[in-house]
């Protein structure tokens, strides 16, 4: 009986491998060569599963063992791949629709440490002062060492009104601090806008979700009416935007580009490769444009920044972006669970991969250290620009320094648009 069962398993596995090989365009020889190895490895897994189930001191659930095995397998790939059990998968898919419960932070594992990619604006995490790059070392006193981002999300989320305490270590700091945050229902409005003096339009995208393209077009319609169509410049703020849906980043880029490549994607299989290009139809007028970025700008927001920079459409101001240049594909399994696996890397129009590197701004503007500001009273930004830049410095920092801490990156963006002819040479 066992011999017959083994032969049957081999036939089923061989058939599956054969179909997979044909569908991916691989030759039969390759399939035959690999089937023995796959069968042997699967037999090893089956033996281990049976040994644990039959001999472990307590009764174990077979599905739980298999889920645990899949989680371990996927987590060994990279920090952005993950396995979602059915309840986690449903919750993950709800996130993309813009409403969920929790703190409002995007987290990942960086160098083995649970790290905040960015807090989402106007959420409990944002109001608690959490920043991109903060490392989460403990949650409710329990170490996060070895904890995946998916596991951390399970602990951090909870009913509205309940509290959670996390211990964080900020970049450049040597001591940790405890931050207690009250959970809330996170209603994300991905697009915010405002019209400044001289008809400079400010647009902020907090994350790329299902409604982002529609909300952005609605915002542009409103500001066009407010300015009677006389928009002198656009500031697109992608700071602390942790990313989101690839399709929406392509849509947003296309709204500001009439031609050229937006992003290209290259994976192991030809089916993973794609090139997304801009279309003239629906393009916003070619007016001066600045994009604000920082270390919390990741993934989809980096696609937009890279597309607008490389196509010479906008000047980037701020600091180097996060550097998440990989594409994850979400696959729903038949039992309701899901796989999120890295299937490709994306490349900016210039052909550069920014994975683990990020995108450098055209003009680097960093915020001054609050302690240094208190000591010197100097609220000017640490700013790096090309040496041959010619700028009219009248009415710049003194007018902007009427608050305790001026948004020096935003003020620089306004200045660049106001004196566009002096900066236009930065466009490639």
C-alpha positions in Angstrom: 0.0 0.0 0.0 2.7 2.4 0.9 4.6 1.7 -2.3 1.5 2.3 -4.3 0.9 5.6 -2.5 4.5 6.7 -3.1 4.1 5.9 -6.8 0.9 7.9 -6.9 2.5 10.9 -5.2 5.3 10.8 -7.8 2.8 10.7 -10.7 0.9 13.7 -9.3 4.0 15.7 -8.6 5.4 14.8 -12.0 2.2 16.0 -13.8 2.2 19.3 -11.9 5.9 19.9 -12.6 5.3 19.0 -16.3 2.4 21.5 -16.6 4.4 24.2 -14.8 7.4 23.7 -17.1 5.3 23.9 -20.2 3.4 27.0 -19.1 6.7 28.8 -18.4 8.1 27.8 -21.8 10.7 25.4 -20.5 11.8 22.3 -22.3 10.8 18.8 -21.3 14.4 17.9 -20.6 14.6 20.5 -17.9 11.4 19.3 -16.3 12.6 15.7 -16.3 15.9 16.7 -14.8 14.3 18.6 -12.0 11.4 16.3 -11.1 13.6 13.8 -9.2 15.0 16.6 -7.1 11.6 18.1 -6.4 10.2 14.7 -5.5 13.1 14.0 -3.1 12.8 17.3 -1.4 9.0 17.0 -1.0 9.4 13.5 0.4 11.8 14.9 3.0 9.2 17.5 3.9 6.4 14.9 4.1 8.6 12.7 6.3 9.4 15.5 8.7 5.7 16.5 8.9 4.7 12.9 9.7 7.4 12.5 12.3 6.3 15.7 14.1 2.6 14.8 14.0 3.2 11.3 15.3 5.9 11.9 17.8 5.7 15.4 19.2 4.7 15.4 22.9 1.4 17.3 22.3 -1.2 16.9 19.6 -0.6 19.3 16.7 -2.8 20.6 13.9 -1.5 19.6 10.5 -2.7 22.8 8.8 -0.9 24.8 11.4 2.3 22.9 10.7 1.9 23.5 7.0 1.1 27.2 7.5 4.2 27.5 9.7 6.3 25.8 7.1 5.1 28.1 4.4 5.7 31.1 6.6 9.3 30.0 7.2 9.9 29.3 3.5 8.6 32.7 2.4 10.4 34.6 5.1 13.7 33.2 3.9 13.3 34.9 0.6 13.4 38.6 1.5 11.9 41.0 3.9 9.1 42.1 1.5 7.8 38.6 0.8 5.2 37.2 3.2 2.5 34.6 3.7 -0.9 35.6 4.9 -3.2 33.3 6.7 -6.9 33.7 5.5 -7.8 36.2 8.2 -4.6 38.2 7.6 -5.1 38.2 3.9 -8.5 39.7 4.1 -7.2 42.4 6.4 -4.3 43.1 4.1 -6.6 43.6 1.1 -8.8 45.9 3.1 -5.8 48.1 3.8 -5.5 49.0 0.1 -9.1 50.4 0.2 -8.1 53.1 2.7 -9.8 52.2 5.9 -8.4 49.9 8.7 -7.8 49.8 12.4 -4.4 50.4 14.0 -1.7 53.0 14.5 -1.0 54.2 10.9 2.6 53.1 10.2 4.2 51.2 7.4 6.8 48.8 8.7 9.4 46.4 7.3 12.5 44.5 8.4 15.7 46.4 7.7 19.0 44.6 8.5 17.0 42.2 10.6 15.4 44.9 12.7 11.7 45.9 12.6 11.8 49.4 11.2 9.3 52.1 10.4 9.3 53.0 6.7 6.9 55.9 7.3 4.1 57.0 9.6 0.9 57.9 7.7 -0.1 61.5 8.0 -2.8 62.4 10.5 -2.8 59.0 12.2 -2.0 58.1 15.8 1.5 57.1 14.9 2.1 60.5 13.1 0.7 62.4 16.1 2.9 60.4 18.5 6.0 61.7 16.7 7.1 58.4 15.1 9.5 59.0 12.2 10.8 57.1 9.1 13.8 55.0 10.2 12.7 54.5 13.8 13.5 51.0 14.9 10.9 49.2 16.9 12.8 47.1 19.5 10.0 46.1 21.8 6.2 45.9 21.7 4.5 45.8 25.1 7.9 44.9 26.6 8.3 41.9 24.3 11.4 41.9 22.0 10.8 42.2 18.3 13.9 40.2 17.5 13.1 37.7 14.8 9.6 39.1 14.4 8.3 39.5 10.9 6.4 42.6 9.7 3.2 40.5 9.4 3.5 39.3 13.0 4.2 42.8 14.2 1.1 44.1 12.5 -1.0 41.5 14.3 0.3 42.7 17.7 0.1 46.4 16.9 -3.5 46.4 15.7 -6.4 46.2 18.0 -9.8 47.8 18.9 -10.2 51.5 18.7 -9.4 53.2 22.0 -7.0 50.6 23.2 -3.4 51.4 23.8 -0.1 49.8 22.8 3.4 50.8 24.0 6.4 50.4 21.7 10.0 51.0 22.4 11.8 52.8 19.6 15.3 53.8 18.7 15.6 56.8 16.4 18.3 57.3 13.8 21.3 59.1 15.4 20.1 58.4 18.9 21.8 56.1 21.5 19.0 55.8 23.9 15.5 54.3 23.4 12.2 55.8 24.3 8.8 54.3 25.1 5.9 55.6 23.1 2.3 54.8 24.1 -0.2 55.1 21.3 -4.0 54.9 21.3 -5.3 52.8 18.5 -7.9 54.3 16.1 -9.7 53.5 12.9 -7.4 54.7 10.2 -9.3 56.5 7.5 -6.7 57.5 4.9 -7.4 60.4 2.6 -4.6 59.8 0.1 -4.7 63.2 -1.5 -4.6 66.7 0.1 -4.3 70.0 -1.6 -3.9 73.7 -1.0 -3.4 76.8 -3.1 -0.6 79.2 -2.0 0.1 82.8 -3.0 0.8 83.4 -6.6 -1.3 80.4 -7.5 1.3 77.8 -6.5 -0.6 74.5 -6.0 0.4 72.2 -3.2 -0.6 68.5 -3.6 0.2 65.9 -1.0 -0.2 62.1 -1.6 0.0 60.2 1.6 -0.2 56.7 0.1 -1.1 55.1 -3.2 -4.4 53.2 -2.9 -7.4 52.4 -5.0 -8.9 56.0 -5.0 -5.7 57.9 -5.4 -6.0 58.6 -9.1 -9.6 59.7 -8.9 -8.9 61.8 -5.8 -6.0 63.5 -7.5 -8.0 64.4 -10.6 -10.7 65.8 -8.4 -8.2 67.9 -6.5 -6.7 69.2 -9.7 -10.2 70.1 -11.0 -10.8 72.1 -7.8 -7.6 74.0 -7.8 -7.9 74.8 -11.5 -11.3 76.4 -10.8 -9.8 78.3 -7.8 -7.0 79.7 -9.9 -9.1 80.2 -13.1 -6.7 77.9 -14.8 -3.7 80.1 -14.1 -1.6 77.7 -12.1 2.0 79.0 -11.8 3.5 75.8 -10.4 2.8 72.5 -8.7 4.5 71.1 -5.6 3.9 67.4 -5.3 4.7 66.2 -1.7 5.6 62.5 -1.5 7.5 62.8 1.8 6.7 59.9 4.2 4.6 58.3 1.5 5.4 54.5 2.0 4.0 53.5 -1.4 1.1 51.3 -2.2 -0.4 50.1 -5.5 2.0 50.1 -8.6 -0.9 50.8 -10.9 -1.8 54.0 -9.1 1.9 55.2 -9.2 1.8 54.7 -13.0 -1.5 56.6 -13.3 -0.2 59.5 -11.3 3.0 59.7 -13.3 1.1 59.6 -16.5 -1.0 62.6 -15.4 2.1 64.8 -15.5 3.9 63.2 -18.5 2.8 63.3 -22.1 5.4 60.8 -23.4 8.4 58.6 -22.3 8.9 55.6 -20.1 7.4 55.8 -16.6 8.9 52.6 -15.1 10.1 49.2 -16.4 9.8 45.9 -14.5 12.1 43.0 -15.0 11.7 39.6 -13.3 12.9 36.0 -13.7 10.3 35.1 -16.1 9.4 37.0 -19.3 5.8 37.2 -18.1 7.0 39.4 -15.2 8.6 41.9 -17.5 6.7 45.1 -18.5 7.3 48.7 -19.6 4.8 51.4 -18.7 4.8 54.5 -20.9 3.1 57.8 -20.6 0.2 59.0 -22.9 -0.5 62.5 -24.1 -4.2 62.3 -23.4 -5.2 63.7 -20.0 -1.7 65.2 -19.3 -1.6 68.2 -17.0 -0.2 71.4 -18.6 3.6 71.5 -18.7 4.1 74.1 -15.9 6.9 74.3 -13.3 6.9 71.4 -10.9 8.7 70.4 -7.8 8.6 67.0 -6.0 9.3 66.8 -2.3 10.9 63.5 -1.1 12.7 62.1 2.0 13.8 58.8 3.5 10.1 57.9 4.1 9.3 58.1 0.4 9.2 54.4 -0.7 8.1 52.1 -3.4 5.2 53.6 -5.4 6.2 57.2 -4.5 9.7 56.4 -5.7 8.3 55.3 -9.0 6.6 58.7 -9.4 9.7 60.6 -8.3 12.0 58.7 -10.6 9.7 59.0 -13.6 9.3 62.8 -13.2 13.0 63.3 -12.5 14.4 61.2 -15.3 11.9 62.6 -17.9 13.0 66.1 -17.0 9.5 67.0 -15.8 10.2 68.0 -12.2 12.9 69.0 -9.8 13.3 66.9 -6.7 13.9 68.6 -3.4 14.6 67.0 0.0 16.7 64.0 1.0 17.4 60.6 -0.5 14.4 58.2 -0.7 14.0 54.9 1.1 15.1 52.6 -1.8 12.4 49.9 -2.1 12.8 49.1 -5.8 11.1 45.7 -5.9 7.7 44.6 -7.0 5.5 42.2 -5.0 2.8 40.1 -6.5 -0.2 39.2 -4.3 -1.5 35.7 -5.0 -4.7 34.3 -3.4 -4.6 30.6 -2.5 -7.6 28.4 -2.7 -8.1 28.2 1.1 -8.3 32.0 1.3 -4.7 32.5 2.4 -2.3 34.6 0.3 1.3 34.9 -0.9 3.1 38.1 -1.3 6.3 37.4 -3.2 8.9 39.5 -4.9 8.6 38.8 -8.6 10.6 41.6 -10.1 12.7 44.7 -9.7 11.6 48.0 -11.2 13.9 50.5 -13.0 13.5 54.2 -13.5 13.3 55.6 -17.1 17.1 56.1 -17.1 17.5 52.3 -16.5 18.7 52.7 -12.9 17.6 50.2 -10.1 17.1 52.1 -6.9 16.7 49.0 -4.7 18.5 49.5 -1.4 19.9 52.8 -2.9 17.1 55.3 -3.2 16.8 58.4 -5.4 18.9 61.4 -4.7 17.2 64.8 -4.9 18.4 67.5 -7.3 18.5 69.9 -4.4 19.3 68.4 -1.0 17.5 70.2 1.9 17.6 68.7 5.4 15.9 69.9 8.5 18.2 71.4 11.1 18.7 69.6 14.4 16.1 71.1 16.9 18.8 71.4 19.6 21.1 73.3 17.3 18.2 75.6 16.4 17.5 76.3 20.0 21.2 77.1 20.7 21.8 79.3 17.6 18.4 80.6 16.7 19.2 79.7 13.1 16.3 78.0 11.3 17.9 77.9 7.9 18.1 74.5 6.3 21.2 72.5 5.6 21.0 72.9 1.9 23.2 71.5 -0.9 22.8 72.9 -4.4 25.0 73.1 -7.5 27.8 75.7 -7.1 26.8 77.6 -10.3 23.2 78.1 -9.1 22.0 81.7 -9.3 19.2 82.6 -6.9 17.4 85.7 -6.0 17.6 85.6 -2.2 15.2 88.5 -1.5 12.3 87.7 0.7 13.3 84.1 1.4 14.0 82.7 4.9 13.0 85.7 7.0 9.4 85.6 5.7 9.3 81.8 6.2 10.6 81.8 9.8 7.5 82.9 11.5 6.8 79.5 13.1 8.8 77.6 15.7 10.1 75.2 13.0 9.6 76.1 9.4 9.1 73.4 6.8 12.3 74.4 5.0 11.9 71.9 2.2 8.5 73.3 1.3 9.8 76.8 1.5 12.6 75.9 -0.8 10.1 74.4 -3.2 8.1 77.6 -3.3 11.3 79.6 -3.9 12.3 77.3 -6.8 9.0 77.8 -8.5 9.0 81.5 -7.9 12.5 81.7 -9.6 12.0 78.9 -12.0 14.3 80.3 -14.7 17.3 80.1 -12.3 16.7 76.4 -11.6 15.4 75.1 -14.9 18.8 73.9 -15.9 18.5 71.1 -13.2 15.9 69.4 -15.4 17.6 66.6 -17.4 
